[in-house]
Amino acid sequence: MALIDSIKMGYPIGSLLMYKVEGSDGNKETYKLIDGLQRTQSLRNYASHPNQSFSKSDLPGDLMSIVASQLNFLSDVDCLSKRSMNLLRDVIVKWIWDGQGFQEADGWSINSLTNTIILKVLGLEEDTYEFYKAGKELLAKKTLYREPILELLDAIKMESDITGAEVPILIYTGASSELPTVFSLLNSQGTSLTRYEIYAAKWLDHRQPIDNPNIIDAIWKKYAELEKHGFDLDVSTEAPNEQSRRNRNYTLFEYLFGLGQHLSHDYPRLFKSVEVDKPSSVGFNLMSACLEGGVVDKDMRKLPERIRGLQLQTLEKYLLESTDFVNSLLMPILSMQRKGQTKTPYIHGEMQIISMIASAFRVRYNQNNLSELAGWQESRDTLATNLPMYFLYDILRESWRGSGDSNLHDIISNQLYLTSPPTQSGWMYELDAWFDYNVNKRKHTKRYIKDDYSEHLLLRYIYAQKLKIAETYLVEYIVPASQLLAPPSFYSKNKGPINTIGNFALVAEEDHTDMGDQTFVEYLNRRQGTGAIRGPGRYYDELKQYQNLLICSADILPSELTQESFERFLRQRFKLLKSEFIRVWRDHIPTDPQT
């Protein structure tokens, strides 16, 4: 939407670069779009649905009341009820969204909107006398209907219509061999494209066959999407069928684009997916990090010459092997899924994962000739121990905030993942610092914990063994939120750390027990009181099971819910969680040096 906003405000958006195809005759000139594909797509998408950014909140409340009050005169429906008002808003917003333009021929008129309101809100059938009469009466109400609606439509048109905007076009008629230079110079000034789009032109001469059908398919999905939006592509003429597409030589940009799409599809827990026609940075950054040890432009520019001397299929095989290695280390944590979760939570960034894969690649393979390095197995074993710890450690410390380019270069050049992660005492210090920050400094702002917060990641590490074979888990409150929020609790009137790691447990779906508004001790006591549990032996067996399942000792539960007692409970529970973390990951945590 930044492009559209710039057009609306009259800001410059840069020129489209067209190349006049040699041999065009005077009757029909042919031009190729060289620079401006993304802007052209954005303009086309916006033109087909110019009002998609309009929302219910943009509808004036007084207008809704005016329209609803006038509708009340035409039907037995109570149009001022909350339900009818919500329906009215939905109907108007949908009508606006469905608009294909701002002319009456496009359906953009007060008559069209009025008919839609009568049909959808009042439920009157079209082509009936009642329908016709209702429309006539509404449109006759000048100040109480017609003028406010027309003002709304005019305001939306003024805000959204960009058909009068002019987009400058530069036409290049020189030699086609100079296009990469022209493209690069054009984008070194003014508004630049992403560097990946610049590489698309600069790497035109670097072409190789591709063996991986998944990468080829990803490339052609992009082209199919562009054609669906009306673009005429040379590549479809050059490779019109499946066989020709398999045998075609592809540019390095096309290959890295397809590689990124392939990685995002096959490793969805590591990399976020992008739309099929958008350049994913994953393939570019991973290749550059593995071969050049960095991802800044000076590293990326070396890729064509570097790859020219390597066997691409072998290089790809080793890249995917290194990705598999890292994926297998992190999957016990990242594959844990909360019941009902529909979207993959990403607490990590792309550069953090790429730094790990590149480290795994570079300790095994010589980036100059792809031969295996001496002693690589020992280095890989060290990474297998260290990477899960660094993954959590860096996220808790928020080490990857920002772009991560310099962080990645530092890790790879100094082989930092081969150095020992924190010792047991180091972890205790870091966890305490993290807990203090999350409970004290953020307790008045954090009302709930999202799946992509660091609390969830740490809990996954702590419960890794307990949830090892579970397909899904549930998040359990130790002290139920309903107790914390019920008067006279301190938290019924004050914000606080109700949702915090000290009060959470992860439980496999099959181990879940609905305890309602009770703690596990209160639940057991009630069952014992009703005779559902007979004998002290059975009671203590079940108590022990719950304490182990929830990683919580019964004697630390607060007897009354004051702020002091609850926050004391959170700290005592976190001590138990820290101990469990050390126990579960003891083989990955170095021992403290002897003093």
Salt bridges, closest charged atoms under 4 A:
GLU29 OE2 - LYS20 NZ 3.14
ASP35 OD1 - ARG39 NH2 3.16
ASP90 OD1 - LYS56 NZ 2.49
ASP98 OD2 - LYS94 NZ 2.78
GLU159 OE2 - LYS8 NZ 3.91
ASP217 OD1 - ARG246 NH2 3.23
GLU225 OE1 - LYS228 NZ 3.25
GLU225 OE2 - HIS229 NE2 3.25
ASP234 OD2 - LYS32 NZ 2.55
GLU238 OE1 - ARG248 NH2 3.30
GLU242 OE2 - ARG246 NH2 2.62
GLU254 OE1 - ARG248 NH1 3.46
ASP266 OD2 - HIS262 ND1 3.82
ASP266 OD1 - HIS265 ND1 2.93
GLU275 OE1 - LYS278 NZ 3.42
ASP277 OD1 - LYS278 NZ 3.49
GLU292 OE2 - ARG306 NE 2.83
ASP297 OD2 - ARG301 NH1 2.43
ASP299 OD1 - LYS298 NZ 3.56
GLU305 OE1 - ARG308 NE 3.50
GLU321 OE2 - ARG364 NH1 3.17
GLU321 OE2 - ARG380 NH1 2.91
GLU372 OE2 - ARG364 NH2 2.77
GLU398 OE1 - ARG401 NE 3.29
GLU430 OE1 - ARG397 NE 3.69
ASP432 OD1 - LYS578 NZ 2.58
ASP436 OD1 - ARG571 NH1 2.98
ASP451 OD2 - ARG338 NH2 2.61
ASP451 OD1 - HIS456 NE2 3.58
GLU455 OE2 - LYS446 NZ 2.20
GLU476 OE2 - HIS512 ND1 2.28
GLU509 OE2 - LYS339 NZ 2.97
GLU542 OE1 - ARG527 NH1 2.66
GLU542 OE2 - ARG538 NE 2.96
GLU564 OE2 - ARG568 NH1 3.80
GLU567 OE2 - LYS443 NZ 3.21
GLU580 OE2 - ARG583 NH2 2.85
